[in-house]
Amino acid sequence: MTVAAEAAQLIEDHMPIWSSNTLQLEAAVGHILAEDIAADRDVPAFDRVTMDGIAINFSAYSAGRRSFNVCGVQAAGVAPLALDNKDQCVRVMTGAVLPIATDTVIPIERIELNGDAAEISSTAQVAEGQFVHRRGSDGAQGSIVLKRGTRIRSPEMAVLASVGKAQFQVTRPPRIAVISTGDELVDVAEPVLPHQIRSSNGRAIQAAITLHQCGYATRTRLRDEPADLLATISRLHAENDVLILSGGVSMGDFDFVPGALDHLGAKRVFHRIDQKPGRPMWFGVSRDGKPIFALPGNPVSTLVCLSRYVIPALRTSLGDVNIQTEIASLSANVTDGPKDWTYFVPVTLQWQRDGRLLATPHKINTSGDFASLAGTDGIAELGIDENARNIGSPVAIYKW
């Protein structure tokens, strides 16, 4: 039997690295950079004023001068003005280039303007070079401002625009086929008989992939017919980069998924994990090296395996370098669950004033009790150590 940490490592060892393609800046939000981004010029590109006020040459101030003649106004986006002599100053606006022959900015709150004269307050504290964002202080031309593997969010969009990157290489998100199996399943808009259930796992999987920006997922629902399973799974394998199946992976008479994958020549990496819920999970790769995840059909088991194994693996294959497992402290003892297997419990998270992240466990009735997951933040992974389930214990968190 495979343990949770081993299963995660085996999956990572068999995941491919997706190819890259060129995207325009406007279409790149949420994608992962597939190249380092360098500054096309110094950052900032000029000595930049950071406060409204006046720009002076500090040597005049240090020599005792407190009143300066205003010789012009330096607005943002305008070529730099210059002092004729050190007795002068230039009125400057935030974001403007620092005028030539000046090196220090006095904020408007610390001066008094009288016509063409600017008088510095006697209580003002003035340091040489203050309120000037020096050219190249954030990075020299050619320096790396964004590293390969960075997800493009609003700060990264600002950086890309500022260095003139109108297009660049990103990792191509995989095409993912989400396949739900079971004769008992009907779609949400179809009439449902007393012995049937509405298909929800496929939509939950697709939602997680969308929320975590791990790829483009489509949904398919299949009956428990070996021939149909084999034909459709084969077609979807050819059309996609990843298969995620839900249901039919246990040991029942109608659990045909492992057999269908064997017929397709898929290499089984593992089948079953020492954990609850989600023990029957299957993982393997096709002849073409495409990853195949076969998750248990019980909804809670599906979401546990998806959050613990599938989403992290997809993010790793995208080259995402910002994958971090959050750690929280249990707010209560967990007394149920198997003692010799990894146990996953849904939790809600709350930051405390002392900076601790608390995870409050929520009891569920069975692995089919997915309604209890609504309103929770994710799952906590509880180990087999005798103290791993006590109040205050640190636990790994995998968010929905």
DOBAMI-274333 format. One line per 10 residues: number of its first residue (from 1); their letters; for each residue x, y, z of C-alpha. Coordinates in steps of 0.001 Angstrom, whole numbers. Layout:
N
NUM	a	X Y Z ~ ...
***
This chain:
400
1	mtvaaeaaql	0 0 0 ~ 1147 3566 -745 ~ 1230 6306 1903 ~ 151 9885 1206 ~ 3595 11499 959 ~ 4850 8669 -1249 ~ 1807 8986 -3521 ~ 2409 12714 -3955 ~ 6068 12131 -4821 ~ 5271 9325 -7279
11	iedhmpiwss	2797 11584 -9055 ~ 5292 14442 -9245 ~ 7970 12072 -10610 ~ 5686 11047 -13490 ~ 4252 14444 -14421 ~ 5381 16022 -17700 ~ 6438 19637 -18153 ~ 4062 21343 -20541 ~ 5325 23158 -23596 ~ 5277 26954 -23931
21	ntlqleaavg	3695 29373 -26367 ~ 3715 33110 -26984 ~ 956 35264 -25505 ~ 140 38933 -25801 ~ 196 40910 -22567 ~ -3586 41430 -22621 ~ -4241 37666 -22624 ~ -1653 36623 -20047 ~ -3440 37081 -16704 ~ -3234 33885 -14644
31	hilaediaad	-660 32187 -16872 ~ 2779 30981 -15761 ~ 5865 32621 -17242 ~ 8039 30244 -19261 ~ 10957 32667 -19514 ~ 12832 35091 -17307 ~ 11891 38734 -17874 ~ 14700 41297 -17913 ~ 14488 45074 -17505 ~ 14848 46877 -20842
41	rdvpafdrvt	16305 49916 -19038 ~ 17212 50928 -15507 ~ 14362 50692 -12991 ~ 13411 53442 -12430 ~ 14720 54848 -15693 ~ 15485 58272 -14187 ~ 15873 59953 -10808 ~ 12208 60192 -9857 ~ 10590 62691 -7493 ~ 8443 60988 -4832
51	mdgiainfsa	6784 64031 -3185 ~ 5235 67279 -4362 ~ 7470 70174 -3283 ~ 10670 71853 -4420 ~ 13937 70380 -5679 ~ 17155 72003 -4477 ~ 20880 71434 -4518 ~ 21632 70219 -988 ~ 24994 71963 -835 ~ 23197 75339 -767
61	ysagrrsfnv	21017 74179 2131 ~ 24013 72826 4053 ~ 25709 76198 3555 ~ 22800 77855 5373 ~ 20446 78956 2609 ~ 16743 78583 3535 ~ 15083 80739 844 ~ 15259 79752 -2827 ~ 14069 81456 -6012 ~ 11596 79325 -7962
71	cgvqaagvap	12826 79084 -11563 ~ 10216 76725 -12993 ~ 7769 73876 -12506 ~ 8738 70255 -13257 ~ 5653 68229 -14153 ~ 5585 64454 -14616 ~ 6307 63344 -18169 ~ 8245 66491 -19074 ~ 11960 66640 -19953 ~ 14092 67795 -17000
81	laldnkdqcv	14574 71484 -16255 ~ 17902 72725 -14879 ~ 19066 75184 -12227 ~ 21082 78192 -13382 ~ 22606 78505 -9911 ~ 22306 76921 -6480 ~ 20227 79798 -5113 ~ 17329 78530 -7244 ~ 14819 75718 -6828 ~ 12287 74011 -9071
91	rvmtgavlpi	8753 73218 -8028 ~ 8337 69467 -8623 ~ 5419 67059 -8823 ~ 5318 63430 -7678 ~ 6535 61163 -10465 ~ 8457 63862 -12304 ~ 12094 63542 -13323 ~ 14467 65223 -10877 ~ 15662 68550 -12393 ~ 19299 68808 -13473
101	atdtvipier	21692 70091 -10786 ~ 19273 69250 -7975 ~ 19569 66294 -5619 ~ 17064 66782 -2797 ~ 13300 67340 -2521 ~ 11586 69348 213 ~ 7879 68425 579 ~ 5313 71161 -8 ~ 4163 70826 3629 ~ 7588 72028 4830
111	ielngdaaei	7867 75192 2731 ~ 6072 78501 2326 ~ 5682 79980 -1146 ~ 5745 83767 -1487 ~ 5594 84723 -5149 ~ 8808 83453 -6728 ~ 10407 82626 -3384 ~ 10210 79344 -1491 ~ 11038 79518 2224 ~ 11934 76260 4014
121	sstaqvaegq	10360 75931 7467 ~ 12746 76289 10377 ~ 11424 73025 11854 ~ 11876 71033 8645 ~ 14287 68103 8785 ~ 16210 67895 5524 ~ 18529 65067 4527 ~ 20582 64991 1352 ~ 18873 62958 -1389 ~ 15533 62678 410
131	fvhrrgsdga	12338 61909 -1531 ~ 14254 60917 -4645 ~ 13813 57437 -6129 ~ 17240 56972 -7691 ~ 17707 55678 -11220 ~ 18441 51958 -11263 ~ 17868 51535 -7506 ~ 15221 48855 -8135 ~ 17227 47131 -10855 ~ 19776 47775 -13554
141	qgsivlkrgt	19098 47385 -17251 ~ 19258 43676 -18080 ~ 18538 42519 -14528 ~ 15833 39872 -14019 ~ 12618 41442 -12747 ~ 10364 38355 -13071 ~ 11532 34765 -12947 ~ 10361 31832 -15038 ~ 7608 30013 -13149 ~ 5935 33172 -11831
151	rirspemavl	2154 33345 -12131 ~ 989 36575 -13732 ~ -1211 38537 -11337 ~ -1803 42283 -11103 ~ 1710 43160 -9771 ~ 3343 41050 -12477 ~ 1189 42678 -15166 ~ 2447 46064 -13976 ~ 6066 44892 -14148 ~ 5644 43370 -17622
161	asvgkaqfqv	4100 46562 -18938 ~ 6762 48724 -17321 ~ 9601 46859 -19057 ~ 7896 46927 -22450 ~ 7003 43243 -22765 ~ 4055 43250 -25162 ~ 4427 39480 -25681 ~ 6377 36679 -24020 ~ 6511 32927 -23411 ~ 4097 31258 -20995
171	trppriavis	3495 27622 -20150 ~ 668 26202 -22213 ~ -2133 25109 -19839 ~ -3018 21444 -20398 ~ -6253 20207 -21916 ~ -7933 18095 -19251 ~ -10746 15590 -19761 ~ -12868 15135 -16630 ~ -14777 11849 -16842 ~ -17520 10821 -14412
181	tgdelvdvae	-18589 7172 -14503 ~ -21637 5388 -13124 ~ -25056 4177 -14238 ~ -26593 6013 -11302 ~ -25594 9466 -12568 ~ -27869 11933 -14336 ~ -27084 15494 -15340 ~ -28331 18454 -13324 ~ -31107 19371 -15782 ~ -32396 15810 -16289
191	pvlphqirss	-35265 14154 -14389 ~ -33915 12097 -11497 ~ -35449 8793 -10374 ~ -35439 7651 -6732 ~ -32527 5272 -7368 ~ -30405 7840 -9222 ~ -28202 10780 -8192 ~ -27264 13973 -9966 ~ -23729 14086 -11290 ~ -21731 16576 -9205
201	ngraiqaait	-18133 15341 -9112 ~ -17298 16403 -12645 ~ -18477 19942 -12024 ~ -16563 20110 -8736 ~ -13353 18930 -10428 ~ -13811 21382 -13290 ~ -14440 24214 -10815 ~ -11220 23444 -8910 ~ -9166 23402 -12110 ~ -10653 26749 -13100
211	lhqcgyatrt	-10137 28326 -9668 ~ -6517 27156 -9448 ~ -5898 28081 -13115 ~ -4394 24677 -13862 ~ -5734 24063 -17359 ~ -8781 23862 -19605 ~ -11212 21179 -18465 ~ -14142 19577 -20276 ~ -16658 17165 -18726 ~ -17913 13787 -19937
221	rlrdepadll	-20301 11367 -18219 ~ -20086 7616 -18979 ~ -22162 4594 -18077 ~ -20655 1458 -16558 ~ -20293 -294 -19914 ~ -16765 -1679 -20480 ~ -16852 -1262 -24281 ~ -18130 2337 -24077 ~ -15645 3172 -21351 ~ -12767 1829 -23397
231	atisrlhaen	-13780 3620 -26611 ~ -14537 6998 -25034 ~ -11551 7046 -22706 ~ -9339 6161 -25681 ~ -10764 9067 -27710 ~ -10485 11554 -24863 ~ -6935 10440 -24224 ~ -6033 11251 -27811 ~ -7653 14694 -27610 ~ -6298 15802 -24219
241	dvlilsggvs	-3136 16061 -22131 ~ -4572 14760 -18841 ~ -7408 12422 -17864 ~ -9181 12775 -14518 ~ -11761 10079 -13870 ~ -14197 9911 -10996 ~ -15752 6608 -9950 ~ -15289 2959 -10861 ~ -11834 2535 -9319 ~ -12615 363 -6286
251	mgdfdfvpga	-13107 -3419 -6241 ~ -16815 -3765 -6986 ~ -18348 -5787 -9810 ~ -18970 -2606 -11829 ~ -15657 -877 -11169 ~ -14394 -1159 -14740 ~ -12048 1832 -14888 ~ -8765 83 -13881 ~ -9450 -2675 -16419 ~ -10213 -158 -19163
261	ldhlgakrvf	-6970 1685 -18443 ~ -5048 -1596 -18529 ~ -6540 -2366 -21951 ~ -5348 1033 -23129 ~ -1813 143 -22101 ~ -1647 2656 -19262 ~ 1139 2082 -16789 ~ -190 1880 -13230 ~ 2048 3763 -10814 ~ -85 2999 -7771
271	hridqkpgrp	-3595 1918 -6847 ~ -4848 2623 -3317 ~ -3346 4893 -658 ~ -3243 4402 3101 ~ -5657 7229 3796 ~ -9259 8037 4584 ~ -11207 9180 2696 ~ -9945 8459 -811 ~ -8190 5110 -337 ~ -9039 3601 -3796
281	mwfgvsrdgk	-7299 6340 -5828 ~ -5456 5121 -8956 ~ -2680 6959 -10766 ~ -766 6059 -13886 ~ 558 7269 -17225 ~ -431 6312 -20751 ~ 1893 4974 -23429 ~ 2274 8594 -24546 ~ 3312 9718 -21077 ~ 17 11458 -20336
291	pifalpgnpv	-972 11431 -16647 ~ -4199 9679 -15685 ~ -5869 10243 -12327 ~ -8694 7862 -11399 ~ -10393 9179 -8275 ~ -12921 7432 -6038 ~ -16541 8195 -6847 ~ -17665 9231 -3364 ~ -17789 13048 -3522 ~ -15707 13762 -408
301	stlvclsryv	-13082 11247 -1524 ~ -12997 12859 -4963 ~ -12398 16339 -3583 ~ -9831 15164 -1022 ~ -7743 13396 -3668 ~ -8180 16281 -6094 ~ -6984 18887 -3579 ~ -4181 16809 -2068 ~ -2686 15279 -5208 ~ -4122 16432 -8535
311	ipalrtslgd	-4087 20225 -8192 ~ -543 20391 -6740 ~ 696 18053 -9511 ~ -885 20160 -12249 ~ 586 23351 -10799 ~ 4028 21737 -10628 ~ 3805 20688 -14275 ~ 2943 24243 -15228 ~ 6257 25275 -13697 ~ 4604 27271 -10902
321	vniqteiasl	7402 28138 -8465 ~ 5093 29591 -5820 ~ 3602 26340 -4529 ~ 3617 26362 -753 ~ 1697 24134 1635 ~ 39 26221 4321 ~ 438 25098 7914 ~ -2213 25736 10542 ~ -2798 24730 14165 ~ -5713 22480 15064
331	sanvtdgpkd	-8256 24303 17189 ~ -9625 21062 18668 ~ -8735 17415 19160 ~ -9676 15024 16354 ~ -10625 11708 17919 ~ -12250 9892 15012 ~ -10660 8404 11906 ~ -8172 5572 11442 ~ -5075 5758 13642 ~ -2696 3952 11293
341	wtyfvpvtlq	-3616 5809 8073 ~ -3445 9431 7052 ~ -6760 11084 7833 ~ -8177 14110 6023 ~ -10765 16364 7659 ~ -12496 19450 6257 ~ -11601 22633 8123 ~ -12421 26295 8319 ~ -9481 28675 8728 ~ -9179 31797 10824
351	wqrdgrllat	-6235 34065 11568 ~ -5716 34945 15232 ~ -4461 38263 16560 ~ -1163 36633 17545 ~ -552 35629 13924 ~ -1505 31964 14240 ~ -3678 30324 11616 ~ -6254 28092 13286 ~ -7905 25148 11548 ~ -11264 24149 12987
361	phkintsgdf	-12179 20564 12015 ~ -15695 19751 10803 ~ -17149 16294 11215 ~ -18751 14611 8201 ~ -21022 11591 8311 ~ -19585 9584 5409 ~ -17467 10107 2299 ~ -20738 10838 519 ~ -21573 13760 2822 ~ -20308 16439 448
371	aslagtdgia	-22934 18944 1605 ~ -20915 19310 4822 ~ -17980 20629 2812 ~ -19855 23763 1777 ~ -18502 26726 3716 ~ -15246 25027 4668 ~ -11906 26269 3354 ~ -10182 23000 2545 ~ -8780 19879 4150 ~ -6232 19256 6873
381	elgidenarn	-3884 16303 6550 ~ -3544 14448 9860 ~ -665 12013 10206 ~ -395 8804 12211 ~ 1795 10254 14972 ~ 18 9980 18319 ~ 158 13759 18838 ~ -731 14725 15247 ~ -4438 15072 16002 ~ -4301 16990 19266
391	igspvaiykw	-5328 20590 19752 ~ -2486 22921 18724 ~ -826 20375 16431 ~ 543 21791 13148 ~ -1264 20365 10111 ~ -833 20780 6359 ~ -3741 22571 4651 ~ -4964 22039 1084 ~ -7534 24639 124 ~ -10489 23939 -2132
***
